[in-house]
Structure formats: structure tokens, C-alpha cells
Amino acid sequence: MTFLIVQYTKGLVDRVARWLPTDLYAVVVSWLILTAAQLAIGADAGDWRVYLLALANGFIVAAAAGQMQNKALNPPGATKGDDKA
């Protein structure tokens, strides 16, 4: 989910907030998704641990989304001479 949201919205975010790197934007997006998921299953909105754990996991999810981006641009087994057209 993070990968798709970042891919579809990063152009807009780049125009509005040029100072925000895409990697950090992906962490924010994943933090929002993970927090919403926890609250949707009944987590206590007043418990600070929900937000801190979502942030910690957000870094992992953002790194995985970045790896998905890398694999999409450079598929395994492809060589530099492959025709990408």
C-alpha cells in the first residue's frame, strides 16, 4: 500500500514540499497506514505505544517499498543491454 500511495502522489508532494525527500515521505505514509490499521482493529487511541510502534515499523515498511521501487526499475535477471522499450 505504501509503495502505491507514494508512487501515485510523489509528483504532487514534490511540487508542494520540495524539501521533503521521497524516503521520508514514504515513512510518513507508512506510519499513517499502520496507525490507521491499529486504530481500526480497536487499539486505544490514547496509548502512545500505538504511534511509536507504528513509526518504528514505518521505517521497515518504507524500506521494503523502496526495494520494490528498485526491483521495478531494475528487474532481477535483466542486463544493462536489455531493450526496455
N, C-alpha and C positions, 0 to 999 in steps of 0.2 A: 504494500500500500504506500509506504514511504517513497519508494522508487518512482512509482507512477505519479504521485502528487507532486514531487519535486520536478520530475521531467515536464509535466504539463504546466507548471506555474513558475518555473525558474526564470523564464523570459520576462514575465511581468515583475517579479521580485527584483531582477537585475536592473530594470528601468526605474523602479521606485526606491530601492535601497542598494545602491551600488557598493556601499561599504560592507555589505553582508556577504561573506563567502558562501558558496554553494554547500560546502561541507557543514558549516554551522547552521545554515538554513535547513539542511536535512536532519540535523539533531533536533531542531525546534519542531519540525513537522512530526518526527517520530515520537518526541516527548508528548505532543498533543494527542496523537493517536493512542499511545499507550495509556496516558492518563484517562482519556475518554473511555477506553476499554475497561479499565479498572473501575471507574465510576459506574459504568453501565452494568457491571456484574454485582454491584452493591457495596463497593468499598466506601469507607467513611470519608466523605469529602473534607472533613476537618483533620484527618490524620496526615501529618506532614510526610510520613514514610511513603505514602502513595506517590507523592510528587517526586521525592528524592529517588526512589527506586525506578520510577518511570524515566527520570532523567538519566540515571546510570545505564539503564537498558537502552535508552535512546541513542547513546553513543555506539552501542553494539549494532543496533538496527541500522543506523546511518552508515556505519562502515560496511555492512552487508549490502546495503543499497548502492553504495559507491562501487563495490565489487561487481554488482550486477551491471552497472553502467560500463565498467571496464570490459566485462565479458561481452556485452552487446556491441561495443566498438571494436573489440579485438577477440573474435571468437576463437576458442581452442582449436588448434589444428590448421588455422589459416596462416598463410605466409605473407610476407610483405608484397610479393608479386601477384597475389590473387586479385582478380578483377572484382572490384566492389560495386560495379555499376549495375 
